[in-house]
Amino acid sequence: MMDRIAAVRTTTFRLPMRGSLRWGSASQLDAAEHVLVELVTAGGIVGMAEAPPRPTIYGETPASIHAIVRDYLAPRIVGLPLDDVAGVNRRLDEIASNQTARGALDMALHDALAQARGVGLGQLLGATRARVRVSFILGIADRQTMLAEAAAVYAQGVRVLKVKVGRDFAGDLATIDALRRELPEMELYADANECLDPARAAEQLRALADHGLRYVEEPLPVECLAERAALRRQAILPLIADDSAFDERDLTRELAADSFDILNIKTARTGYYHSARMAARAVERGKGVMVGSQASTTLGTARAGLFAARPEVEHPSELSFFLKLTDEIVCEPLALHDGWLEVAALERVRVDPARLRRFAVD
């Protein structure tokens, strides 16, 4: 008989960062204050994942994640068979929003199920690659700070940078030029976080293309659907969908409008079950797939990275935020090798109980 879900535990932990990460018009992260979600089975298996609260994106906070898991999500799934993944997700989907809380529960479910079946999590997820190509998100800062951080992560193995643009476009282009001079081997693409002006977006994308960028993420506000679709039809640069495709419902709208070229899937907000369904739909329509970051710690990086080893994911994935952290809750660190993470290393990531206690927040 298949094991059943017996309980869910949540623990907030706070990890210090090197500097801050700024993006969009109002978002800034100064520390990784995330929630560890543990799904416990009747047989004593513990599946783990992390939920990264992002108040300016999803409206979630550590306190809201604890409350929604305790009062609404856990009661819906306790007692269900561990292998009833679709059934568990149907119950989780009865609760609106709370993306990372639900995503973490689904990933913890899969982690526990892999243990119950005696297989690696990557195997359970359908991973086919031995390594995954990685990009690093370069946040908004003064130019010298950005150049110094880019040089530091290049030395740590990063070979693809995602550069935030849109607040000061002329300054952004100057920074991109400086990055290309200082690090000519680094590949670059842009994330506008919906900040470009629809009236000037085509001109701005041409400038980004002229400066050697590969593609651009969310150039226009989500509500500008017709404008985004028209911009994509001009084929200036491939467009990445992120904020415009939070879930399967959003993806249906974006596919109908044909508004993007590459889907940025964030397992932290859609878990594995919905992420796999979204990836399949995107590929069916000829779209590319990458895996995005929610500024994950090493645990979240491992969970996202194993999904990124699936065959649909052909673009560099944002799996290097852990380089900004000065400490961790896991037993051993990850290391990049000339732009790649080894899947075997992702499979070995385990939470260190002593470190978790050290960084736990009441």
C-alpha positions in Angstrom: 0.0 0.0 0.0 1.3 3.5 -0.9 2.4 5.7 2.0 0.1 8.6 2.9 0.7 12.3 3.8 0.6 12.6 7.6 1.7 16.2 8.3 3.2 19.4 7.0 5.8 21.5 8.9 7.0 25.0 8.1 10.1 26.8 9.3 11.2 30.4 8.4 15.0 30.8 7.9 17.0 33.9 7.0 20.3 33.9 5.2 22.5 36.9 4.7 23.4 38.2 1.3 26.4 40.0 -0.4 24.7 43.3 -1.2 21.1 43.6 -2.4 19.2 42.6 -5.4 17.0 45.3 -7.0 14.7 44.9 -9.9 11.5 46.4 -11.5 10.2 49.7 -10.2 10.0 48.9 -6.5 11.5 45.5 -5.6 14.5 44.9 -3.5 15.9 41.9 -1.6 18.4 42.4 1.2 18.4 38.8 2.7 16.9 35.5 1.7 14.1 35.0 4.3 12.3 31.9 3.0 10.1 29.2 4.4 11.2 25.5 4.5 8.2 23.3 3.8 8.5 19.7 5.0 5.9 17.1 4.0 5.9 14.1 6.4 4.4 10.7 5.5 2.9 8.1 7.8 5.9 6.0 7.1 8.3 8.7 8.3 9.6 10.0 4.9 10.2 13.7 4.9 10.1 15.6 1.6 11.5 19.2 1.5 11.3 22.3 -0.6 11.5 26.1 0.0 8.9 28.7 -0.4 10.4 32.2 -1.2 8.0 35.0 -0.2 7.9 37.9 -2.6 5.4 40.5 -1.3 5.9 42.8 -4.3 5.2 40.0 -6.8 2.8 37.5 -5.2 1.8 39.2 -2.0 3.1 36.4 0.1 5.1 36.9 3.3 6.7 34.3 5.7 3.8 34.8 8.0 1.2 34.3 5.3 2.9 31.1 4.1 2.9 29.6 7.6 -0.8 30.5 8.0 -2.1 29.3 4.6 -0.2 26.0 4.9 -1.3 25.4 8.5 -5.0 26.5 8.2 -5.9 25.7 4.6 -3.4 23.7 2.5 -2.2 21.0 4.9 -5.8 20.1 6.1 -6.7 19.5 2.4 -4.0 17.0 1.6 -3.2 15.2 4.9 -4.4 11.6 4.5 -4.1 11.5 0.7 -1.9 8.9 -0.9 1.6 10.1 -1.6 1.4 9.0 -5.3 -1.9 10.8 -6.0 0.0 13.8 -7.4 -2.9 15.1 -9.5 -5.3 14.7 -6.6 -3.1 16.5 -4.2 -2.7 19.4 -6.7 -6.5 19.6 -7.3 -6.9 20.1 -3.5 -4.1 22.7 -3.4 -5.6 24.5 -6.4 -8.8 25.1 -4.4 -6.9 27.9 -2.7 -6.3 31.0 -4.9 -2.9 32.8 -5.2 -0.4 31.7 -2.5 1.8 30.6 -5.4 5.0 29.7 -3.6 3.3 28.0 -0.7 1.4 25.7 -3.1 4.5 25.3 -5.2 6.7 24.2 -2.3 4.1 21.7 -1.1 4.0 20.1 -4.6 7.8 19.9 -4.8 8.1 18.5 -1.2 5.5 15.9 -2.3 7.6 14.9 -5.3 10.7 14.7 -3.1 8.9 12.4 -0.7 7.5 10.3 -3.5 11.0 9.8 -5.1 12.3 8.6 -1.7 9.3 6.2 -1.3 10.1 4.8 -4.8 13.8 4.5 -4.1 14.7 6.7 -7.1 16.4 10.1 -7.5 14.2 13.1 -7.7 15.6 13.9 -11.1 14.7 10.5 -12.4 11.1 10.9 -11.0 10.9 14.3 -12.8 12.1 12.9 -16.2 15.5 14.6 -16.2 17.6 13.5 -19.1 20.6 15.8 -18.9 23.8 15.2 -16.8 24.3 19.0 -16.3 22.3 22.2 -16.8 23.4 25.6 -18.2 23.2 28.4 -15.8 22.6 32.2 -15.9 23.0 34.8 -13.2 20.7 37.7 -12.4 22.6 41.0 -12.2 20.5 43.4 -10.1 20.2 47.1 -10.5 23.1 49.0 -8.9 25.7 51.7 -9.8 27.8 50.6 -12.7 31.0 49.9 -10.8 29.1 47.6 -8.4 27.5 45.8 -11.2 30.8 45.3 -13.0 32.5 44.1 -9.9 29.7 41.6 -9.2 29.8 40.4 -12.8 33.5 39.8 -12.6 33.1 38.0 -9.3 30.5 35.6 -10.5 32.4 35.0 -13.8 35.3 33.9 -11.6 32.9 31.5 -9.9 31.8 29.9 -13.2 29.0 32.0 -14.5 29.0 32.5 -18.3 25.5 34.0 -18.9 24.2 37.2 -17.3 20.6 38.5 -17.1 20.8 42.3 -16.9 18.0 44.3 -15.4 17.0 47.2 -17.7 14.3 49.8 -17.9 14.8 52.4 -15.1 17.4 54.3 -17.0 17.7 52.9 -20.5 20.6 55.1 -21.7 22.5 54.1 -18.5 21.6 50.5 -19.1 23.1 50.5 -22.5 26.3 52.1 -21.2 26.5 49.4 -18.5 25.9 46.6 -21.1 28.8 48.1 -23.2 31.0 48.1 -20.1 30.1 44.5 -19.4 30.9 43.4 -22.9 34.3 45.2 -22.8 35.2 43.8 -19.3 33.9 40.3 -19.9 33.8 39.6 -23.7 33.1 35.8 -23.2 29.9 36.5 -21.1 26.6 36.1 -22.9 24.0 38.7 -22.0 20.2 39.0 -22.1 17.9 41.6 -20.6 14.9 41.6 -18.1 12.8 44.8 -18.3 10.4 43.7 -15.6 7.5 45.4 -17.6 9.3 48.8 -17.4 9.7 49.7 -21.1 7.4 52.3 -22.8 5.1 50.7 -25.4 5.6 53.6 -27.7 9.4 53.2 -27.6 9.8 49.4 -27.0 10.6 48.5 -30.6 13.3 51.1 -30.7 14.7 50.0 -27.4 14.7 46.3 -28.4 16.7 47.2 -31.5 19.2 49.0 -29.3 19.5 45.9 -27.1 20.0 43.7 -30.2 22.6 46.1 -31.6 24.4 45.8 -28.2 24.6 42.1 -28.6 21.9 40.8 -26.2 20.3 37.4 -26.9 16.7 38.1 -25.8 14.6 40.2 -23.5 12.2 39.3 -20.7 8.8 41.0 -20.2 9.5 44.3 -22.0 6.0 45.7 -21.5 3.4 45.6 -18.7 1.3 42.5 -18.6 -1.9 44.4 -19.3 -0.4 45.5 -22.7 -1.3 42.2 -24.3 -1.9 43.5 -27.8 1.2 45.6 -27.7 3.4 42.7 -26.5 2.0 40.4 -29.3 2.6 43.1 -31.9 6.2 43.6 -30.6 6.8 39.9 -30.8 5.6 39.8 -34.4 8.4 42.3 -35.3 10.9 39.6 -34.4 13.5 42.1 -33.1 14.6 39.9 -30.2 13.1 36.8 -28.8 10.7 37.7 -25.9 10.6 35.8 -22.6 7.3 35.4 -20.7 7.5 35.5 -16.9 5.2 37.8 -15.1 2.7 37.4 -17.9 2.5 33.6 -17.4 2.3 32.9 -13.7 0.1 29.8 -14.2 -1.7 27.7 -16.7 -4.5 30.1 -17.0 -2.1 32.9 -17.9 -0.3 30.7 -20.3 -3.6 30.0 -22.2 -4.0 33.7 -22.8 -0.4 34.3 -23.9 -0.4 31.3 -26.3 -3.7 32.5 -27.8 -2.1 35.9 -28.4 1.2 34.4 -29.5 3.0 37.0 -27.3 6.3 35.3 -26.5 9.0 33.1 -27.7 10.4 31.5 -24.5 8.5 30.5 -21.4 10.3 31.2 -18.1 9.0 28.5 -15.7 9.6 29.1 -12.0 9.0 25.8 -10.1 8.9 27.9 -6.9 5.6 29.3 -7.9 4.1 26.5 -10.0 5.6 23.4 -8.4 6.5 20.4 -10.6 3.1 19.2 -11.5 1.9 22.5 -13.1 5.4 23.3 -14.4 5.5 20.1 -16.4 2.1 20.8 -17.9 3.1 24.3 -18.8 6.4 23.2 -20.4 4.5 20.6 -22.5 2.0 23.2 -23.8 4.7 25.7 -24.6 6.8 23.1 -26.6 3.7 21.9 -28.4 3.3 25.5 -29.7 6.9 25.8 -30.7 8.1 27.9 -27.8 11.4 27.5 -25.9 11.6 26.9 -22.2 13.9 28.1 -19.4 13.7 27.7 -15.7 13.7 31.0 -13.7 14.8 32.0 -10.3 12.9 33.2 -7.3 16.2 34.1 -5.6 16.4 30.6 -4.3 18.9 29.3 -1.8 20.9 26.2 -2.6 17.9 24.0 -1.6 15.6 25.8 -4.0 18.3 25.9 -6.7 18.6 22.1 -6.5 14.8 21.6 -6.7 14.6 24.0 -9.8 17.8 22.6 -11.3 16.5 19.0 -11.4 13.5 20.2 -13.4 15.8 22.2 -15.7 17.5 18.9 -16.6 14.3 17.8 -18.4 14.6 17.6 -22.2 12.2 20.6 -22.9 14.6 23.1 -21.1 17.1 24.2 -23.7 17.9 27.8 -22.7 20.2 28.8 -19.8 18.3 28.7 -16.5 18.6 31.1 -13.5 20.2 28.7 -11.0 23.0 30.8 -9.4 21.4 33.1 -6.9 23.1 31.1 -4.2 26.4 32.9 -5.2 24.9 36.0 -3.5 24.5 34.2 -0.1 27.2 34.3 2.6 25.9 31.1 4.3 23.5 28.2 3.8 21.2 25.7 5.5 22.5 22.7 3.4 25.3 20.3 4.2 27.6 21.1 1.2 27.8 24.0 -1.3 27.2 23.8 -5.0 29.8 24.9 -7.5 29.6 26.0 -11.2 31.9 24.5 -13.8 32.4 26.8 -16.8 28.7 27.8 -16.8 27.2 24.5 -15.8 25.7 22.8 -12.7 26.1 19.0 -12.4 22.8 17.2 -11.9 24.5 14.7 -9.6 25.5 17.5 -7.3 21.9 18.8 -7.3 20.7 15.4 -6.2 23.1 15.4 -3.2 21.7 18.6 -1.7 20.5 18.0 1.8 19.4 20.3 4.6 21.7 20.4 7.6 19.5 20.4 10.8 22.1 22.3 12.8 22.4 25.0 10.1 18.7 25.2 9.9 18.4 25.8 13.6 21.1 28.4 13.4 19.3 30.5 10.8 15.7 29.8 11.8 13.5 32.8 12.6 10.8 32.6 15.2 
